Amino acid sequence: MSSKKRIIEKEFKINAVKYMQEHPELTFEDAAHNLGVSVSSLHRWVKAYSSVDINNDNTSNIFRGSGNYSSDELFWLVITIILIIQ
């Protein structure tokens, strides 16, 4: 029996990090349980979010997933070139 990987949206991850910030009294274990995610995932999201300037609120490049492109601009450039070549 194979298990399917649960895909979690970027907005949920950002909200989970904000939840941790708004509830400093909670441990990672408690917060992860409340959110229904693993402790390691929550740790990873908090670490990724901490590398972003929160005041700037530029969250476009965090939690990018497993894609191969380093930015959305590069992705769309490649798509445009492919369409032009065809």
TIKE-696853 format. One record per residue: residue in three letters; x, y, z of N, C-alpha, C, CB in turn. Coordinates in Angstrom, 2 decimals, always signed. Glycine has a CB too. Layout:
N
[ALA [X Y Z] [X Y Z] [X Y Z] [X Y Z]];
...
//
This chain:
86
[MET [+0.84 -1.17 +0.00] [+0.00 +0.00 +0.00] [+0.89 +1.24 +0.00] [-0.96 -0.01 +1.21]];
[SER [+0.72 +2.10 -0.99] [+1.54 +3.30 -1.07] [+0.79 +4.48 -0.46] [+1.93 +3.60 -2.53]];
[SER [+1.57 +5.38 +0.11] [+0.95 +6.56 +0.69] [+1.17 +7.74 -0.23] [+1.53 +6.86 +2.10]];
[LYS [+0.16 +8.59 -0.35] [+0.28 +9.78 -1.18] [+0.86 +10.91 -0.36] [-1.09 +10.17 -1.78]];
[LYS [+1.73 +11.68 -0.98] [+2.33 +12.82 -0.32] [+1.30 +13.95 -0.26] [+3.63 +13.27 -1.05]];
[ARG [+1.09 +14.47 +0.90] [+0.13 +15.56 +1.09] [+0.78 +16.86 +0.64] [-0.33 +15.65 +2.58]];
[ILE [+0.11 +17.57 -0.25] [+0.62 +18.85 -0.73] [-0.02 +19.96 +0.08] [+0.34 +19.03 -2.26]];
[ILE [+0.83 +20.78 +0.69] [+0.35 +21.85 +1.54] [+0.63 +23.18 +0.84] [+1.03 +21.81 +2.95]];
[GLU [-0.40 +23.99 +0.72] [-0.30 +25.27 +0.02] [+0.61 +26.25 +0.76] [-1.69 +25.88 -0.15]];
[LYS [+1.21 +27.15 -0.02] [+2.12 +28.15 +0.52] [+1.41 +29.03 +1.56] [+2.69 +29.01 -0.61]];
[GLU [+0.18 +29.42 +1.29] [-0.57 +30.28 +2.22] [-0.74 +29.61 +3.58] [-1.94 +30.64 +1.63]];
[PHE [-0.99 +28.30 +3.58] [-1.13 +27.57 +4.84] [+0.19 +27.61 +5.62] [-1.56 +26.11 +4.59]];
[LYS [+1.30 +27.44 +4.91] [+2.61 +27.45 +5.57] [+2.89 +28.82 +6.19] [+3.72 +27.09 +4.56]];
[ILE [+2.58 +29.87 +5.44] [+2.79 +31.23 +5.96] [+1.90 +31.47 +7.17] [+2.51 +32.28 +4.87]];
[ASN [+0.66 +31.04 +7.09] [-0.25 +31.20 +8.23] [+0.18 +30.37 +9.43] [-1.67 +30.82 +7.82]];
[ALA [+0.76 +29.22 +9.18] [+1.27 +28.38 +10.28] [+2.42 +29.08 +10.99] [+1.72 +27.00 +9.75]];
[VAL [+3.30 +29.71 +10.23] [+4.42 +30.45 +10.83] [+3.90 +31.64 +11.63] [+5.41 +30.93 +9.74]];
[LYS [+2.94 +32.34 +11.07] [+2.34 +33.48 +11.80] [+1.65 +33.00 +13.07] [+1.33 +34.23 +10.89]];
[TYR [+1.01 +31.83 +13.00] [+0.38 +31.23 +14.19] [+1.42 +31.00 +15.28] [-0.32 +29.90 +13.83]];
[MET [+2.58 +30.49 +14.89] [+3.66 +30.27 +15.86] [+4.11 +31.59 +16.47] [+4.86 +29.57 +15.18]];
[GLN [+4.21 +32.64 +15.65] [+4.64 +33.95 +16.14] [+3.61 +34.56 +17.09] [+4.90 +34.89 +14.97]];
[GLU [+2.33 +34.33 +16.81] [+1.27 +34.92 +17.62] [+1.02 +34.14 +18.91] [-0.01 +34.98 +16.82]];
[HIS [+1.55 +32.92 +18.99] [+1.36 +32.07 +20.18] [+2.71 +31.58 +20.70] [+0.43 +30.86 +19.86]];
[PRO [+3.52 +32.49 +21.25] [+4.85 +32.08 +21.72] [+4.82 +31.11 +22.89] [+5.64 +33.30 +22.12]];
[GLU [+3.66 +31.00 +23.54] [+3.55 +30.08 +24.68] [+3.48 +28.62 +24.23] [+2.33 +30.42 +25.51]];
[LEU [+3.20 +28.39 +22.95] [+3.08 +27.02 +22.44] [+4.44 +26.46 +22.05] [+2.13 +26.97 +21.24]];
[THR [+4.63 +25.20 +22.33] [+5.82 +24.51 +21.84] [+5.58 +24.14 +20.38] [+6.15 +23.24 +22.70]];
[PHE [+6.65 +23.77 +19.67] [+6.49 +23.32 +18.29] [+5.58 +22.10 +18.23] [+7.86 +23.00 +17.65]];
[GLU [+5.71 +21.23 +19.22] [+4.89 +20.02 +19.25] [+3.40 +20.36 +19.37] [+5.33 +19.11 +20.41]];
[ASP [+3.08 +21.29 +20.28] [+1.69 +21.68 +20.47] [+1.12 +22.37 +19.23] [+1.56 +22.60 +21.67]];
[ALA [+1.90 +23.28 +18.67] [+1.43 +24.02 +17.48] [+1.25 +23.07 +16.30] [+2.42 +25.14 +17.12]];
[ALA [+2.20 +22.15 +16.10] [+2.10 +21.20 +15.00] [+0.86 +20.32 +15.18] [+3.37 +20.32 +14.93]];
[HIS [+0.61 +19.89 +16.40] [-0.58 +19.08 +16.68] [-1.85 +19.87 +16.37] [-0.60 +18.60 +18.14]];
[ASN [-1.90 +21.13 +16.81] [-3.07 +21.97 +16.56] [-3.31 +22.20 +15.07] [-2.90 +23.32 +17.26]];
[LEU [-2.22 +22.29 +14.31] [-2.32 +22.56 +12.87] [-2.46 +21.29 +12.04] [-1.12 +23.34 +12.41]];
[GLY [-2.20 +20.15 +12.64] [-2.31 +18.89 +11.92] [-1.15 +18.62 +10.98] [-3.57 +18.86 +11.15]];
[VAL [+0.04 +19.08 +11.36] [+1.25 +18.87 +10.54] [+2.34 +18.27 +11.42] [+1.73 +20.20 +9.88]];
[SER [+3.41 +17.84 +10.78] [+4.51 +17.28 +11.56] [+5.36 +18.38 +12.16] [+5.37 +16.36 +10.67]];
[VAL [+6.03 +18.06 +13.24] [+6.90 +19.02 +13.92] [+8.04 +19.42 +13.00] [+7.44 +18.43 +15.23]];
[SER [+8.61 +18.46 +12.27] [+9.73 +18.77 +11.38] [+9.31 +19.72 +10.26] [+10.31 +17.48 +10.79]];
[SER [+8.10 +19.56 +9.74] [+7.62 +20.47 +8.70] [+7.49 +21.88 +9.25] [+6.26 +20.00 +8.14]];
[LEU [+6.90 +22.00 +10.43] [+6.72 +23.31 +11.04] [+8.07 +23.98 +11.31] [+5.93 +23.19 +12.35]];
[HIS [+9.04 +23.22 +11.80] [+10.39 +23.75 +12.01] [+10.97 +24.27 +10.69] [+11.32 +22.67 +12.61]];
[ARG [+10.83 +23.49 +9.64] [+11.37 +23.85 +8.33] [+10.72 +25.14 +7.81] [+11.16 +22.70 +7.32]];
[TRP [+9.40 +25.28 +7.99] [+8.70 +26.47 +7.51] [+9.12 +27.71 +8.28] [+7.19 +26.28 +7.62]];
[VAL [+9.27 +27.57 +9.60] [+9.69 +28.70 +10.42] [+11.10 +29.13 +10.02] [+9.65 +28.34 +11.93]];
[LYS [+11.97 +28.18 +9.78] [+13.34 +28.50 +9.37] [+13.34 +29.20 +8.01] [+14.19 +27.21 +9.30]];
[ALA [+12.56 +28.71 +7.06] [+12.50 +29.33 +5.73] [+11.92 +30.73 +5.81] [+11.65 +28.47 +4.78]];
[TYR [+10.90 +30.92 +6.63] [+10.24 +32.21 +6.76] [+11.14 +33.22 +7.47] [+8.92 +32.07 +7.51]];
[SER [+11.99 +32.75 +8.37] [+12.86 +33.67 +9.11] [+13.93 +34.28 +8.23] [+13.51 +32.94 +10.28]];
[SER [+14.20 +33.69 +7.07] [+15.21 +34.23 +6.16] [+14.65 +35.34 +5.28] [+15.77 +33.12 +5.29]];
[VAL [+13.34 +35.64 +5.41] [+12.69 +36.66 +4.59] [+12.48 +37.91 +5.43] [+11.34 +36.14 +4.04]];
[ASP [+12.61 +39.07 +4.81] [+12.34 +40.34 +5.48] [+10.84 +40.44 +5.71] [+12.87 +41.55 +4.65]];
[ILE [+10.41 +40.23 +6.94] [+8.99 +40.21 +7.26] [+8.36 +41.59 +7.04] [+8.78 +39.76 +8.72]];
[ASN [+9.11 +42.65 +7.31] [+8.57 +44.00 +7.13] [+8.29 +44.30 +5.66] [+9.53 +45.03 +7.69]];
[ASN [+9.10 +43.72 +4.78] [+8.91 +43.90 +3.34] [+7.76 +43.05 +2.84] [+10.20 +43.56 +2.58]];
[ASP [+7.45 +41.97 +3.55] [+6.37 +41.04 +3.21] [+6.55 +40.45 +1.82] [+5.03 +41.75 +3.29]];
[ASN [+7.79 +40.25 +1.41] [+8.06 +39.63 +0.12] [+8.19 +38.12 +0.33] [+9.36 +40.22 -0.54]];
[THR [+7.09 +37.42 +0.15] [+7.08 +35.98 +0.39] [+6.97 +35.19 -0.91] [+5.94 +35.61 +1.32]];
[SER [+7.27 +35.83 -2.04] [+7.07 +35.17 -3.32] [+8.04 +34.01 -3.56] [+7.21 +36.17 -4.43]];
[ASN [+9.24 +34.06 -2.98] [+10.22 +33.02 -3.26] [+10.43 +32.02 -2.13] [+11.52 +33.65 -3.60]];
[ILE [+9.66 +32.13 -1.05] [+9.80 +31.11 -0.01] [+8.80 +30.00 -0.28] [+9.60 +31.71 +1.40]];
[PHE [+9.11 +28.83 +0.20] [+8.26 +27.65 +0.04] [+7.99 +27.37 -1.44] [+6.93 +27.83 +0.79]];
[ARG [+9.03 +27.41 -2.26] [+8.86 +27.26 -3.69] [+8.56 +25.83 -4.10] [+10.09 +27.73 -4.40]];
[GLY [+8.76 +24.87 -3.25] [+8.50 +23.49 -3.64] [+9.71 +22.87 -4.29] [+7.32 +23.42 -4.58]];
[SER [+9.48 +21.86 -5.10] [+10.60 +21.11 -5.67] [+10.83 +21.44 -7.14] [+10.37 +19.63 -5.51]];
[GLY [+10.36 +22.59 -7.59] [+10.56 +22.98 -8.98] [+12.02 +23.26 -9.29] [+9.73 +24.21 -9.31]];
[ASN [+12.35 +23.31 -10.55] [+13.73 +23.50 -10.97] [+14.08 +24.95 -11.22] [+14.00 +22.71 -12.19]];
[TYR [+13.11 +25.85 -11.29] [+13.38 +27.22 -11.64] [+13.59 +28.05 -10.38] [+12.24 +27.80 -12.47]];
[SER [+14.58 +28.96 -10.45] [+14.92 +29.75 -9.28] [+13.98 +30.93 -9.08] [+16.33 +30.24 -9.39]];
[SER [+13.21 +31.28 -10.09] [+12.25 +32.37 -9.94] [+11.09 +32.17 -10.90] [+12.93 +33.73 -10.20]];
[ASP [+10.00 +32.84 -10.61] [+8.85 +32.78 -11.50] [+9.16 +33.44 -12.84] [+7.64 +33.46 -10.86]];
[GLU [+9.98 +34.50 -12.81] [+10.35 +35.18 -14.05] [+11.10 +34.24 -14.99] [+11.21 +36.42 -13.74]];
[LEU [+12.02 +33.48 -14.45] [+12.77 +32.53 -15.26] [+11.85 +31.47 -15.84] [+13.88 +31.88 -14.44]];
[PHE [+10.92 +30.99 -15.05] [+9.97 +29.99 -15.52] [+9.19 +30.52 -16.72] [+9.00 +29.59 -14.39]];
[TRP [+8.64 +31.74 -16.57] [+7.83 +32.30 -17.66] [+8.67 +32.65 -18.87] [+7.08 +33.53 -17.18]];
[LEU [+9.92 +33.01 -18.68] [+10.82 +33.25 -19.80] [+11.02 +31.97 -20.60] [+12.17 +33.78 -19.30]];
[VAL [+11.24 +30.87 -19.92] [+11.42 +29.58 -20.59] [+10.14 +29.20 -21.34] [+11.80 +28.49 -19.57]];
[ILE [+9.00 +29.36 -20.72] [+7.72 +29.04 -21.37] [+7.53 +29.90 -22.62] [+6.54 +29.26 -20.40]];
[THR [+7.84 +31.19 -22.52] [+7.70 +32.08 -23.68] [+8.62 +31.65 -24.82] [+8.02 +33.53 -23.28]];
[ILE [+9.84 +31.30 -24.50] [+10.78 +30.85 -25.54] [+10.27 +29.57 -26.20] [+12.19 +30.61 -24.94]];
[ILE [+9.77 +28.65 -25.42] [+9.24 +27.41 -25.97] [+8.09 +27.70 -26.92] [+8.79 +26.46 -24.85]];
[LEU [+7.20 +28.60 -26.53] [+6.05 +28.94 -27.38] [+6.49 +29.64 -28.67] [+5.08 +29.84 -26.61]];
[ILE [+7.51 +30.47 -28.59] [+8.02 +31.17 -29.78] [+8.65 +30.17 -30.74] [+9.05 +32.27 -29.39]];
[ILE [+9.39 +29.22 -30.22] [+10.07 +28.22 -31.06] [+9.07 +27.35 -31.79] [+11.00 +27.35 -30.21]];
[GLN [+7.97 +27.05 -31.16] [+6.98 +26.19 -31.79] [+6.35 +26.93 -32.89] [+5.93 +25.70 -30.81]];
//
